[in-house]
Amino acid sequence: MTPTPVQFRSSHGDPAAWMPADIDSYEVLADIAQLPPLFDRYMQAFETATKHLGACAACRDGRPCTVGGPVHDRFARLQDEYRGQQTQDRG
Ligand SMILES: [Zn+2]
């Protein structure tokens, strides 16, 4: 049976430690579950990126590490998507 996004998160632990493949799986589940979609994922990415920055001197220094690079890219991508959606909603 397909787990819900919440079940996925509880079985995979802290999203800050997820591999990119885990994040992709979560995205798929979020789409299936029709989560308040983009906003939830955007906030999650924000939380993950912020947590990572707090723990990683290299990323704070503007030198994204191998873990932080994809995390920050994902946040930037979702931020763009989210802003794009807001623009569309205003029509
Ligand atoms: Zn880092």
PDB file of the backbone (N, CA, C, O) and the ligand in Angstrom, with CONECT records:
HET     ZN  A 101       1
ATOM      1  N   MET A   1       0.834  -1.202   0.000  1.00  0.00           N
ATOM      2  CA  MET A   1       0.000   0.000   0.000  1.00  0.00           C
ATOM      3  C   MET A   1       0.872   1.257   0.000  1.00  0.00           C
ATOM      4  O   MET A   1       1.918   1.305   0.647  1.00  0.00           O
ATOM      5  N   THR A   2       0.431   2.242  -0.716  1.00  0.00           N
ATOM      6  CA  THR A   2       1.185   3.496  -0.792  1.00  0.00           C
ATOM      7  C   THR A   2       1.069   4.271   0.523  1.00  0.00           C
ATOM      8  O   THR A   2      -0.034   4.532   1.002  1.00  0.00           O
ATOM      9  N   PRO A   3       2.201   4.632   1.092  1.00  0.00           N
ATOM     10  CA  PRO A   3       2.124   5.427   2.323  1.00  0.00           C
ATOM     11  C   PRO A   3       1.625   6.842   2.039  1.00  0.00           C
ATOM     12  O   PRO A   3       1.794   7.355   0.933  1.00  0.00           O
ATOM     13  N   THR A   4       1.023   7.457   3.023  1.00  0.00           N
ATOM     14  CA  THR A   4       0.681   8.870   2.881  1.00  0.00           C
ATOM     15  C   THR A   4       1.962   9.680   3.088  1.00  0.00           C
ATOM     16  O   THR A   4       2.936   9.171   3.642  1.00  0.00           O
ATOM     17  N   PRO A   5       1.962  10.930   2.648  1.00  0.00           N
ATOM     18  CA  PRO A   5       3.153  11.760   2.875  1.00  0.00           C
ATOM     19  C   PRO A   5       3.558  11.797   4.351  1.00  0.00           C
ATOM     20  O   PRO A   5       4.746  11.801   4.672  1.00  0.00           O
ATOM     21  N   VAL A   6       2.578  11.823   5.235  1.00  0.00           N
ATOM     22  CA  VAL A   6       2.885  11.877   6.671  1.00  0.00           C
ATOM     23  C   VAL A   6       3.557  10.585   7.126  1.00  0.00           C
ATOM     24  O   VAL A   6       4.515  10.612   7.898  1.00  0.00           O
ATOM     25  N   GLN A   7       3.044   9.447   6.637  1.00  0.00           N
ATOM     26  CA  GLN A   7       3.658   8.159   6.972  1.00  0.00           C
ATOM     27  C   GLN A   7       5.086   8.092   6.429  1.00  0.00           C
ATOM     28  O   GLN A   7       6.001   7.606   7.093  1.00  0.00           O
ATOM     29  N   PHE A   8       5.247   8.591   5.212  1.00  0.00           N
ATOM     30  CA  PHE A   8       6.579   8.595   4.603  1.00  0.00           C
ATOM     31  C   PHE A   8       7.552   9.399   5.463  1.00  0.00           C
ATOM     32  O   PHE A   8       8.678   8.972   5.720  1.00  0.00           O
ATOM     33  N   ARG A   9       7.104  10.547   5.893  1.00  0.00           N
ATOM     34  CA  ARG A   9       7.973  11.398   6.707  1.00  0.00           C
ATOM     35  C   ARG A   9       8.307  10.735   8.029  1.00  0.00           C
ATOM     36  O   ARG A   9       9.439  10.828   8.505  1.00  0.00           O
ATOM     37  N   SER A  10       7.320  10.060   8.632  1.00  0.00           N
ATOM     38  CA  SER A  10       7.638   9.459   9.924  1.00  0.00           C
ATOM     39  C   SER A  10       8.535   8.234   9.765  1.00  0.00           C
ATOM     40  O   SER A  10       9.318   7.925  10.663  1.00  0.00           O
ATOM     41  N   SER A  11       8.430   7.527   8.625  1.00  0.00           N
ATOM     42  CA  SER A  11       9.317   6.365   8.467  1.00  0.00           C
ATOM     43  C   SER A  11      10.706   6.756   7.972  1.00  0.00           C
ATOM     44  O   SER A  11      11.659   5.995   8.142  1.00  0.00           O
ATOM     45  N   HIS A  12      10.832   7.931   7.363  1.00  0.00           N
ATOM     46  CA  HIS A  12      12.140   8.339   6.846  1.00  0.00           C
ATOM     47  C   HIS A  12      12.864   9.336   7.753  1.00  0.00           C
ATOM     48  O   HIS A  12      13.984   9.749   7.454  1.00  0.00           O
ATOM     49  N   GLY A  13      12.234   9.714   8.839  1.00  0.00           N
ATOM     50  CA  GLY A  13      12.910  10.590   9.795  1.00  0.00           C
ATOM     51  C   GLY A  13      13.042  12.021   9.314  1.00  0.00           C
ATOM     52  O   GLY A  13      12.270  12.495   8.481  1.00  0.00           O
ATOM     53  N   ASP A  14      14.033  12.691   9.856  1.00  0.00           N
ATOM     54  CA  ASP A  14      14.241  14.106   9.611  1.00  0.00           C
ATOM     55  C   ASP A  14      14.463  14.403   8.128  1.00  0.00           C
ATOM     56  O   ASP A  14      15.418  13.901   7.536  1.00  0.00           O
ATOM     57  N   PRO A  15      13.587  15.217   7.518  1.00  0.00           N
ATOM     58  CA  PRO A  15      13.756  15.538   6.092  1.00  0.00           C
ATOM     59  C   PRO A  15      15.115  16.166   5.779  1.00  0.00           C
ATOM     60  O   PRO A  15      15.583  16.091   4.642  1.00  0.00           O
ATOM     61  N   ALA A  16      15.746  16.778   6.770  1.00  0.00           N
ATOM     62  CA  ALA A  16      17.055  17.394   6.540  1.00  0.00           C
ATOM     63  C   ALA A  16      18.092  16.350   6.145  1.00  0.00           C
ATOM     64  O   ALA A  16      19.102  16.679   5.523  1.00  0.00           O
ATOM     65  N   ALA A  17      17.843  15.082   6.509  1.00  0.00           N
ATOM     66  CA  ALA A  17      18.823  14.028   6.227  1.00  0.00           C
ATOM     67  C   ALA A  17      18.433  13.190   5.010  1.00  0.00           C
ATOM     68  O   ALA A  17      19.124  12.228   4.675  1.00  0.00           O
ATOM     69  N   TRP A  18      17.337  13.547   4.350  1.00  0.00           N
ATOM     70  CA  TRP A  18      16.885  12.749   3.206  1.00  0.00           C
ATOM     71  C   TRP A  18      17.855  12.865   2.034  1.00  0.00           C
ATOM     72  O   TRP A  18      18.497  13.892   1.817  1.00  0.00           O
ATOM     73  N   MET A  19      17.930  11.750   1.282  1.00  0.00           N
ATOM     74  CA  MET A  19      18.639  11.759   0.020  1.00  0.00           C
ATOM     75  C   MET A  19      17.711  12.376  -1.043  1.00  0.00           C
ATOM     76  O   MET A  19      16.491  12.387  -0.878  1.00  0.00           O
ATOM     77  N   PRO A  20      18.301  12.884  -2.128  1.00  0.00           N
ATOM     78  CA  PRO A  20      17.443  13.428  -3.205  1.00  0.00           C
ATOM     79  C   PRO A  20      16.381  12.437  -3.669  1.00  0.00           C
ATOM     80  O   PRO A  20      15.269  12.844  -4.004  1.00  0.00           O
ATOM     81  N   ALA A  21      16.706  11.130  -3.695  1.00  0.00           N
ATOM     82  CA  ALA A  21      15.723  10.133  -4.120  1.00  0.00           C
ATOM     83  C   ALA A  21      14.542  10.072  -3.156  1.00  0.00           C
ATOM     84  O   ALA A  21      13.403   9.887  -3.583  1.00  0.00           O
ATOM     85  N   ASP A  22      14.805  10.225  -1.861  1.00  0.00           N
ATOM     86  CA  ASP A  22      13.726  10.234  -0.867  1.00  0.00           C
ATOM     87  C   ASP A  22      12.814  11.439  -1.098  1.00  0.00           C
ATOM     88  O   ASP A  22      11.589  11.348  -1.021  1.00  0.00           O
ATOM     89  N   ILE A  23      13.460  12.571  -1.384  1.00  0.00           N
ATOM     90  CA  ILE A  23      12.702  13.798  -1.602  1.00  0.00           C
ATOM     91  C   ILE A  23      11.812  13.647  -2.834  1.00  0.00           C
ATOM     92  O   ILE A  23      10.660  14.081  -2.832  1.00  0.00           O
ATOM     93  N   ASP A  24      12.361  13.021  -3.900  1.00  0.00           N
ATOM     94  CA  ASP A  24      11.563  12.788  -5.101  1.00  0.00           C
ATOM     95  C   ASP A  24      10.374  11.885  -4.801  1.00  0.00           C
ATOM     96  O   ASP A  24       9.262  12.141  -5.262  1.00  0.00           O
ATOM     97  N   SER A  25      10.613  10.816  -4.021  1.00  0.00           N
ATOM     98  CA  SER A  25       9.515   9.919  -3.661  1.00  0.00           C
ATOM     99  C   SER A  25       8.436  10.675  -2.902  1.00  0.00           C
ATOM    100  O   SER A  25       7.242  10.479  -3.125  1.00  0.00           O
ATOM    101  N   TYR A  26       8.879  11.540  -2.004  1.00  0.00           N
ATOM    102  CA  TYR A  26       7.919  12.309  -1.224  1.00  0.00           C
ATOM    103  C   TYR A  26       7.090  13.214  -2.134  1.00  0.00           C
ATOM    104  O   TYR A  26       5.879  13.355  -1.960  1.00  0.00           O
ATOM    105  N   GLU A  27       7.764  13.820  -3.105  1.00  0.00           N
ATOM    106  CA  GLU A  27       7.063  14.680  -4.068  1.00  0.00           C
ATOM    107  C   GLU A  27       5.948  13.920  -4.771  1.00  0.00           C
ATOM    108  O   GLU A  27       4.838  14.426  -4.939  1.00  0.00           O
ATOM    109  N   VAL A  28       6.272  12.675  -5.186  1.00  0.00           N
ATOM    110  CA  VAL A  28       5.287  11.854  -5.885  1.00  0.00           C
ATOM    111  C   VAL A  28       4.102  11.577  -4.963  1.00  0.00           C
ATOM    112  O   VAL A  28       2.946  11.709  -5.367  1.00  0.00           O
ATOM    113  N   LEU A  29       4.396  11.195  -3.730  1.00  0.00           N
ATOM    114  CA  LEU A  29       3.322  10.920  -2.771  1.00  0.00           C
ATOM    115  C   LEU A  29       2.481  12.163  -2.519  1.00  0.00           C
ATOM    116  O   LEU A  29       1.257  12.091  -2.405  1.00  0.00           O
ATOM    117  N   ALA A  30       3.150  13.289  -2.434  1.00  0.00           N
ATOM    118  CA  ALA A  30       2.440  14.537  -2.182  1.00  0.00           C
ATOM    119  C   ALA A  30       1.479  14.841  -3.331  1.00  0.00           C
ATOM    120  O   ALA A  30       0.376  15.347  -3.125  1.00  0.00           O
ATOM    121  N   ASP A  31       1.932  14.515  -4.555  1.00  0.00           N
ATOM    122  CA  ASP A  31       1.064  14.722  -5.713  1.00  0.00           C
ATOM    123  C   ASP A  31      -0.136  13.782  -5.668  1.00  0.00           C
ATOM    124  O   ASP A  31      -1.268  14.191  -5.927  1.00  0.00           O
ATOM    125  N   ILE A  32       0.126  12.504  -5.334  1.00  0.00           N
ATOM    126  CA  ILE A  32      -0.954  11.529  -5.253  1.00  0.00           C
ATOM    127  C   ILE A  32      -1.982  11.963  -4.197  1.00  0.00           C
ATOM    128  O   ILE A  32      -3.191  11.908  -4.420  1.00  0.00           O
ATOM    129  N   ALA A  33      -1.465  12.390  -3.054  1.00  0.00           N
ATOM    130  CA  ALA A  33      -2.352  12.752  -1.946  1.00  0.00           C
ATOM    131  C   ALA A  33      -2.995  14.120  -2.160  1.00  0.00           C
ATOM    132  O   ALA A  33      -3.862  14.538  -1.393  1.00  0.00           O
ATOM    133  N   GLN A  34      -2.561  14.808  -3.209  1.00  0.00           N
ATOM    134  CA  GLN A  34      -3.047  16.153  -3.493  1.00  0.00           C
ATOM    135  C   GLN A  34      -2.954  17.034  -2.254  1.00  0.00           C
ATOM    136  O   GLN A  34      -3.917  17.670  -1.827  1.00  0.00           O
ATOM    137  N   LEU A  35      -1.757  17.037  -1.706  1.00  0.00           N
ATOM    138  CA  LEU A  35      -1.484  17.912  -0.573  1.00  0.00           C
ATOM    139  C   LEU A  35      -1.712  19.353  -0.998  1.00  0.00           C
ATOM    140  O   LEU A  35      -1.679  19.674  -2.186  1.00  0.00           O
ATOM    141  N   PRO A  36      -1.942  20.205  -0.031  1.00  0.00           N
ATOM    142  CA  PRO A  36      -1.944  21.647  -0.338  1.00  0.00           C
ATOM    143  C   PRO A  36      -0.610  21.865  -1.014  1.00  0.00           C
ATOM    144  O   PRO A  36       0.345  22.276  -0.354  1.00  0.00           O
ATOM    145  N   PRO A  37      -0.511  21.610  -2.272  1.00  0.00           N
ATOM    146  CA  PRO A  37       0.690  21.018  -2.836  1.00  0.00           C
ATOM    147  C   PRO A  37       1.925  21.857  -2.694  1.00  0.00           C
ATOM    148  O   PRO A  37       2.774  21.594  -1.842  1.00  0.00           O
ATOM    149  N   LEU A  38       2.027  22.848  -3.509  1.00  0.00           N
ATOM    150  CA  LEU A  38       3.293  23.526  -3.601  1.00  0.00           C
ATOM    151  C   LEU A  38       3.681  24.186  -2.284  1.00  0.00           C
ATOM    152  O   LEU A  38       4.843  24.154  -1.881  1.00  0.00           O
ATOM    153  N   PHE A  39       2.711  24.774  -1.629  1.00  0.00           N
ATOM    154  CA  PHE A  39       3.047  25.535  -0.428  1.00  0.00           C
ATOM    155  C   PHE A  39       3.666  24.644   0.641  1.00  0.00           C
ATOM    156  O   PHE A  39       4.660  25.003   1.271  1.00  0.00           O
ATOM    157  N   ASP A  40       3.055  23.467   0.833  1.00  0.00           N
ATOM    158  CA  ASP A  40       3.568  22.544   1.840  1.00  0.00           C
ATOM    159  C   ASP A  40       5.000  22.148   1.520  1.00  0.00           C
ATOM    160  O   ASP A  40       5.867  22.123   2.393  1.00  0.00           O
ATOM    161  N   ARG A  41       5.231  21.835   0.237  1.00  0.00           N
ATOM    162  CA  ARG A  41       6.567  21.401  -0.162  1.00  0.00           C
ATOM    163  C   ARG A  41       7.566  22.553  -0.090  1.00  0.00           C
ATOM    164  O   ARG A  41       8.733  22.365   0.255  1.00  0.00           O
ATOM    165  N   TYR A  42       7.090  23.732  -0.417  1.00  0.00           N
ATOM    166  CA  TYR A  42       7.927  24.925  -0.345  1.00  0.00           C
ATOM    167  C   TYR A  42       8.357  25.169   1.101  1.00  0.00           C
ATOM    168  O   TYR A  42       9.525  25.440   1.378  1.00  0.00           O
ATOM    169  N   MET A  43       7.398  25.068   2.011  1.00  0.00           N
ATOM    170  CA  MET A  43       7.729  25.286   3.411  1.00  0.00           C
ATOM    171  C   MET A  43       8.662  24.201   3.936  1.00  0.00           C
ATOM    172  O   MET A  43       9.549  24.464   4.748  1.00  0.00           O
ATOM    173  N   GLN A  44       8.447  22.987   3.462  1.00  0.00           N
ATOM    174  CA  GLN A  44       9.312  21.895   3.886  1.00  0.00           C
ATOM    175  C   GLN A  44      10.742  22.114   3.383  1.00  0.00           C
ATOM    176  O   GLN A  44      11.713  21.889   4.105  1.00  0.00           O
ATOM    177  N   ALA A  45      10.844  22.559   2.131  1.00  0.00           N
ATOM    178  CA  ALA A  45      12.163  22.811   1.560  1.00  0.00           C
ATOM    179  C   ALA A  45      12.851  23.954   2.302  1.00  0.00           C
ATOM    180  O   ALA A  45      14.062  23.938   2.522  1.00  0.00           O
ATOM    181  N   PHE A  46      12.057  24.933   2.677  1.00  0.00           N
ATOM    182  CA  PHE A  46      12.592  26.070   3.419  1.00  0.00           C
ATOM    183  C   PHE A  46      13.166  25.599   4.756  1.00  0.00           C
ATOM    184  O   PHE A  46      14.266  25.978   5.158  1.00  0.00           O
ATOM    185  N   GLU A  47      12.379  24.760   5.424  1.00  0.00           N
ATOM    186  CA  GLU A  47      12.789  24.236   6.721  1.00  0.00           C
ATOM    187  C   GLU A  47      14.075  23.411   6.592  1.00  0.00           C
ATOM    188  O   GLU A  47      15.004  23.543   7.389  1.00  0.00           O
ATOM    189  N   THR A  48      14.098  22.559   5.562  1.00  0.00           N
ATOM    190  CA  THR A  48      15.256  21.693   5.348  1.00  0.00           C
ATOM    191  C   THR A  48      16.499  22.516   5.028  1.00  0.00           C
ATOM    192  O   THR A  48      17.573  22.271   5.579  1.00  0.00           O
ATOM    193  N   ALA A  49      16.348  23.484   4.145  1.00  0.00           N
ATOM    194  CA  ALA A  49      17.483  24.312   3.741  1.00  0.00           C
ATOM    195  C   ALA A  49      17.988  25.133   4.926  1.00  0.00           C
ATOM    196  O   ALA A  49      19.194  25.289   5.120  1.00  0.00           O
ATOM    197  N   THR A  50      17.051  25.653   5.714  1.00  0.00           N
ATOM    198  CA  THR A  50      17.439  26.472   6.859  1.00  0.00           C
ATOM    199  C   THR A  50      18.189  25.642   7.899  1.00  0.00           C
ATOM    200  O   THR A  50      19.199  26.074   8.456  1.00  0.00           O
ATOM    201  N   LYS A  51      17.666  24.430   8.146  1.00  0.00           N
ATOM    202  CA  LYS A  51      18.308  23.533   9.108  1.00  0.00           C
ATOM    203  C   LYS A  51      19.717  23.187   8.649  1.00  0.00           C
ATOM    204  O   LYS A  51      20.663  23.182   9.436  1.00  0.00           O
ATOM    205  N   HIS A  52      19.836  22.897   7.349  1.00  0.00           N
ATOM    206  CA  HIS A  52      21.143  22.521   6.834  1.00  0.00           C
ATOM    207  C   HIS A  52      22.118  23.688   6.972  1.00  0.00           C
ATOM    208  O   HIS A  52      23.259  23.505   7.398  1.00  0.00           O
ATOM    209  N   LEU A  53      21.671  24.866   6.616  1.00  0.00           N
ATOM    210  CA  LEU A  53      22.534  26.043   6.731  1.00  0.00           C
ATOM    211  C   LEU A  53      23.021  26.224   8.158  1.00  0.00           C
ATOM    212  O   LEU A  53      24.178  26.575   8.391  1.00  0.00           O
ATOM    213  N   GLY A  54      22.125  25.981   9.114  1.00  0.00           N
ATOM    214  CA  GLY A  54      22.488  26.134  10.513  1.00  0.00           C
ATOM    215  C   GLY A  54      23.591  25.173  10.931  1.00  0.00           C
ATOM    216  O   GLY A  54      24.339  25.436  11.874  1.00  0.00           O
ATOM    217  N   ALA A  55      23.682  24.045  10.209  1.00  0.00           N
ATOM    218  CA  ALA A  55      24.622  23.002  10.610  1.00  0.00           C
ATOM    219  C   ALA A  55      25.846  22.931   9.706  1.00  0.00           C
ATOM    220  O   ALA A  55      26.743  22.126   9.957  1.00  0.00           O
ATOM    221  N   CYS A  56      25.904  23.751   8.663  1.00  0.00           N
ATOM    222  CA  CYS A  56      26.960  23.575   7.665  1.00  0.00           C
ATOM    223  C   CYS A  56      27.665  24.896   7.380  1.00  0.00           C
ATOM    224  O   CYS A  56      27.100  25.800   6.765  1.00  0.00           O
ATOM    225  N   ALA A  57      28.905  24.987   7.839  1.00  0.00           N
ATOM    226  CA  ALA A  57      29.672  26.218   7.659  1.00  0.00           C
ATOM    227  C   ALA A  57      29.988  26.473   6.190  1.00  0.00           C
ATOM    228  O   ALA A  57      29.993  27.622   5.749  1.00  0.00           O
ATOM    229  N   ALA A  58      30.250  25.414   5.428  1.00  0.00           N
ATOM    230  CA  ALA A  58      30.590  25.579   4.014  1.00  0.00           C
ATOM    231  C   ALA A  58      29.445  26.258   3.263  1.00  0.00           C
ATOM    232  O   ALA A  58      29.671  27.195   2.497  1.00  0.00           O
ATOM    233  N   CYS A  59      28.201  25.779   3.486  1.00  0.00           N
ATOM    234  CA  CYS A  59      27.051  26.365   2.802  1.00  0.00           C
ATOM    235  C   CYS A  59      26.827  27.808   3.248  1.00  0.00           C
ATOM    236  O   CYS A  59      26.490  28.668   2.433  1.00  0.00           O
ATOM    237  N   ARG A  60      27.012  28.073   4.537  1.00  0.00           N
ATOM    238  CA  ARG A  60      26.852  29.451   5.021  1.00  0.00           C
ATOM    239  C   ARG A  60      27.865  30.354   4.347  1.00  0.00           C
ATOM    240  O   ARG A  60      27.617  31.545   4.155  1.00  0.00           O
ATOM    241  N   ASP A  61      29.007  29.787   3.990  1.00  0.00           N
ATOM    242  CA  ASP A  61      30.085  30.519   3.352  1.00  0.00           C
ATOM    243  C   ASP A  61      29.871  30.719   1.861  1.00  0.00           C
ATOM    244  O   ASP A  61      30.708  31.318   1.185  1.00  0.00           O
ATOM    245  N   GLY A  62      28.738  30.215   1.340  1.00  0.00           N
ATOM    246  CA  GLY A  62      28.487  30.333  -0.087  1.00  0.00           C
ATOM    247  C   GLY A  62      29.218  29.279  -0.893  1.00  0.00           C
ATOM    248  O   GLY A  62      29.395  29.439  -2.101  1.00  0.00           O
ATOM    249  N   ARG A  63      29.651  28.191  -0.239  1.00  0.00           N
ATOM    250  CA  ARG A  63      30.303  27.086  -0.941  1.00  0.00           C
ATOM    251  C   ARG A  63      29.499  25.822  -0.679  1.00  0.00           C
ATOM    252  O   ARG A  63      29.895  24.998   0.144  1.00  0.00           O
ATOM    253  N   PRO A  64      28.356  25.656  -1.379  1.00  0.00           N
ATOM    254  CA  PRO A  64      27.443  24.546  -1.092  1.00  0.00           C
ATOM    255  C   PRO A  64      28.169  23.196  -1.114  1.00  0.00           C
ATOM    256  O   PRO A  64      28.903  22.893  -2.054  1.00  0.00           O
ATOM    257  N   CYS A  65      27.956  22.395  -0.069  1.00  0.00           N
ATOM    258  CA  CYS A  65      28.554  21.068   0.013  1.00  0.00           C
ATOM    259  C   CYS A  65      27.718  20.078  -0.812  1.00  0.00           C
ATOM    260  O   CYS A  65      26.691  20.449  -1.380  1.00  0.00           O
ATOM    261  N   THR A  66      28.169  18.808  -0.871  1.00  0.00           N
ATOM    262  CA  THR A  66      27.465  17.835  -1.717  1.00  0.00           C
ATOM    263  C   THR A  66      26.063  17.554  -1.189  1.00  0.00           C
ATOM    264  O   THR A  66      25.162  17.256  -1.974  1.00  0.00           O
ATOM    265  N   VAL A  67      25.861  17.641   0.119  1.00  0.00           N
ATOM    266  CA  VAL A  67      24.522  17.442   0.676  1.00  0.00           C
ATOM    267  C   VAL A  67      23.693  18.707   0.505  1.00  0.00           C
ATOM    268  O   VAL A  67      22.519  18.649   0.140  1.00  0.00           O
ATOM    269  N   GLY A  68      24.313  19.844   0.772  1.00  0.00           N
ATOM    270  CA  GLY A  68      23.589  21.104   0.777  1.00  0.00           C
ATOM    271  C   GLY A  68      23.212  21.591  -0.614  1.00  0.00           C
ATOM    272  O   GLY A  68      22.174  22.230  -0.787  1.00  0.00           O
ATOM    273  N   GLY A  69      24.053  21.293  -1.620  1.00  0.00           N
ATOM    274  CA  GLY A  69      23.791  21.771  -2.977  1.00  0.00           C
ATOM    275  C   GLY A  69      22.382  21.441  -3.441  1.00  0.00           C
ATOM    276  O   GLY A  69      21.618  22.347  -3.775  1.00  0.00           O
ATOM    277  N   PRO A  70      22.016  20.143  -3.469  1.00  0.00           N
ATOM    278  CA  PRO A  70      20.668  19.777  -3.919  1.00  0.00           C
ATOM    279  C   PRO A  70      19.569  20.353  -3.025  1.00  0.00           C
ATOM    280  O   PRO A  70      18.488  20.697  -3.504  1.00  0.00           O
ATOM    281  N   VAL A  71      19.849  20.457  -1.737  1.00  0.00           N
ATOM    282  CA  VAL A  71      18.859  21.001  -0.795  1.00  0.00           C
ATOM    283  C   VAL A  71      18.551  22.454  -1.150  1.00  0.00           C
ATOM    284  O   VAL A  71      17.390  22.862  -1.187  1.00  0.00           O
ATOM    285  N   HIS A  72      19.595  23.219  -1.406  1.00  0.00           N
ATOM    286  CA  HIS A  72      19.395  24.631  -1.728  1.00  0.00           C
ATOM    287  C   HIS A  72      18.805  24.799  -3.129  1.00  0.00           C
ATOM    288  O   HIS A  72      17.988  25.689  -3.363  1.00  0.00           O
ATOM    289  N   ASP A  73      19.225  23.934  -4.058  1.00  0.00           N
ATOM    290  CA  ASP A  73      18.655  23.990  -5.408  1.00  0.00           C
ATOM    291  C   ASP A  73      17.154  23.733  -5.358  1.00  0.00           C
ATOM    292  O   ASP A  73      16.362  24.415  -6.008  1.00  0.00           O
ATOM    293  N   ARG A  74      16.782  22.712  -4.554  1.00  0.00           N
ATOM    294  CA  ARG A  74      15.375  22.346  -4.447  1.00  0.00           C
ATOM    295  C   ARG A  74      14.568  23.507  -3.867  1.00  0.00           C
ATOM    296  O   ARG A  74      13.480  23.824  -4.349  1.00  0.00           O
ATOM    297  N   PHE A  75      15.109  24.124  -2.844  1.00  0.00           N
ATOM    298  CA  PHE A  75      14.410  25.250  -2.235  1.00  0.00           C
ATOM    299  C   PHE A  75      14.227  26.374  -3.261  1.00  0.00           C
ATOM    300  O   PHE A  75      13.147  26.953  -3.378  1.00  0.00           O
ATOM    301  N   ALA A  76      15.312  26.675  -4.007  1.00  0.00           N
ATOM    302  CA  ALA A  76      15.235  27.741  -5.008  1.00  0.00           C
ATOM    303  C   ALA A  76      14.189  27.406  -6.075  1.00  0.00           C
ATOM    304  O   ALA A  76      13.446  28.278  -6.527  1.00  0.00           O
ATOM    305  N   ARG A  77      14.145  26.125  -6.471  1.00  0.00           N
ATOM    306  CA  ARG A  77      13.209  25.696  -7.511  1.00  0.00           C
ATOM    307  C   ARG A  77      11.765  25.824  -7.020  1.00  0.00           C
ATOM    308  O   ARG A  77      10.903  26.335  -7.735  1.00  0.00           O
ATOM    309  N   LEU A  78      11.511  25.357  -5.798  1.00  0.00           N
ATOM    310  CA  LEU A  78      10.156  25.430  -5.259  1.00  0.00           C
ATOM    311  C   LEU A  78       9.743  26.881  -5.017  1.00  0.00           C
ATOM    312  O   LEU A  78       8.578  27.244  -5.182  1.00  0.00           O
ATOM    313  N   GLN A  79      10.704  27.691  -4.627  1.00  0.00           N
ATOM    314  CA  GLN A  79      10.395  29.100  -4.408  1.00  0.00           C
ATOM    315  C   GLN A  79       9.958  29.757  -5.717  1.00  0.00           C
ATOM    316  O   GLN A  79       9.001  30.530  -5.753  1.00  0.00           O
ATOM    317  N   ASP A  80      10.685  29.429  -6.797  1.00  0.00           N
ATOM    318  CA  ASP A  80      10.313  29.954  -8.115  1.00  0.00           C
ATOM    319  C   ASP A  80       8.932  29.458  -8.516  1.00  0.00           C
ATOM    320  O   ASP A  80       8.086  30.226  -8.975  1.00  0.00           O
ATOM    321  N   GLU A  81       8.719  28.139  -8.330  1.00  0.00           N
ATOM    322  CA  GLU A  81       7.432  27.549  -8.699  1.00  0.00           C
ATOM    323  C   GLU A  81       6.299  28.201  -7.913  1.00  0.00           C
ATOM    324  O   GLU A  81       5.251  28.550  -8.456  1.00  0.00           O
ATOM    325  N   TYR A  82       6.550  28.349  -6.623  1.00  0.00           N
ATOM    326  CA  TYR A  82       5.515  28.906  -5.751  1.00  0.00           C
ATOM    327  C   TYR A  82       5.187  30.343  -6.160  1.00  0.00           C
ATOM    328  O   TYR A  82       4.022  30.731  -6.241  1.00  0.00           O
ATOM    329  N   ARG A  83       6.229  31.114  -6.411  1.00  0.00           N
ATOM    330  CA  ARG A  83       5.997  32.502  -6.832  1.00  0.00           C
ATOM    331  C   ARG A  83       5.291  32.553  -8.179  1.00  0.00           C
ATOM    332  O   ARG A  83       4.436  33.408  -8.412  1.00  0.00           O
ATOM    333  N   GLY A  84       5.663  31.614  -9.078  1.00  0.00           N
ATOM    334  CA  GLY A  84       5.012  31.545 -10.373  1.00  0.00           C
ATOM    335  C   GLY A  84       3.536  31.235 -10.224  1.00  0.00           C
ATOM    336  O   GLY A  84       2.699  31.809 -10.921  1.00  0.00           O
ATOM    337  N   GLN A  85       3.215  30.317  -9.307  1.00  0.00           N
ATOM    338  CA  GLN A  85       1.820  29.938  -9.093  1.00  0.00           C
ATOM    339  C   GLN A  85       1.028  31.116  -8.530  1.00  0.00           C
ATOM    340  O   GLN A  85      -0.110  31.354  -8.936  1.00  0.00           O
ATOM    341  N   GLN A  86       1.629  31.852  -7.595  1.00  0.00           N
ATOM    342  CA  GLN A  86       0.951  33.011  -7.037  1.00  0.00           C
ATOM    343  C   GLN A  86       0.599  34.003  -8.138  1.00  0.00           C
ATOM    344  O   GLN A  86      -0.495  34.568  -8.165  1.00  0.00           O
ATOM    345  N   THR A  87       1.553  34.199  -9.046  1.00  0.00           N
ATOM    346  CA  THR A  87       1.340  35.133 -10.153  1.00  0.00           C
ATOM    347  C   THR A  87       0.177  34.678 -11.021  1.00  0.00           C
ATOM    348  O   THR A  87      -0.683  35.470 -11.408  1.00  0.00           O
ATOM    349  N   GLN A  88       0.174  33.343 -11.327  1.00  0.00           N
ATOM    350  CA  GLN A  88      -0.908  32.799 -12.134  1.00  0.00           C
ATOM    351  C   GLN A  88      -2.261  32.979 -11.471  1.00  0.00           C
ATOM    352  O   GLN A  88      -3.247  33.313 -12.128  1.00  0.00           O
ATOM    353  N   ASP A  89      -2.301  32.747 -10.124  1.00  0.00           N
ATOM    354  CA  ASP A  89      -3.559  32.844  -9.394  1.00  0.00           C
ATOM    355  C   ASP A  89      -4.152  34.248  -9.495  1.00  0.00           C
ATOM    356  O   ASP A  89      -5.369  34.431  -9.527  1.00  0.00           O
ATOM    357  N   ARG A  90      -3.277  35.209  -9.542  1.00  0.00           N
ATOM    358  CA  ARG A  90      -3.785  36.576  -9.650  1.00  0.00           C
ATOM    359  C   ARG A  90      -4.332  36.841 -11.052  1.00  0.00           C
ATOM    360  O   ARG A  90      -5.030  37.826 -11.293  1.00  0.00           O
ATOM    361  N   GLY A  91      -3.993  35.930 -11.972  1.00  0.00           N
ATOM    362  CA  GLY A  91      -4.549  35.938 -13.311  1.00  0.00           C
ATOM    363  C   GLY A  91      -4.064  37.067 -14.152  1.00  0.00           C
ATOM    364  O   GLY A  91      -4.460  37.188 -15.312  1.00  0.00           O
TER     365      GLY A  91
HETATM  366 ZN    ZN A 101      26.238  22.102   3.383  1.00  0.00          ZN2+
END
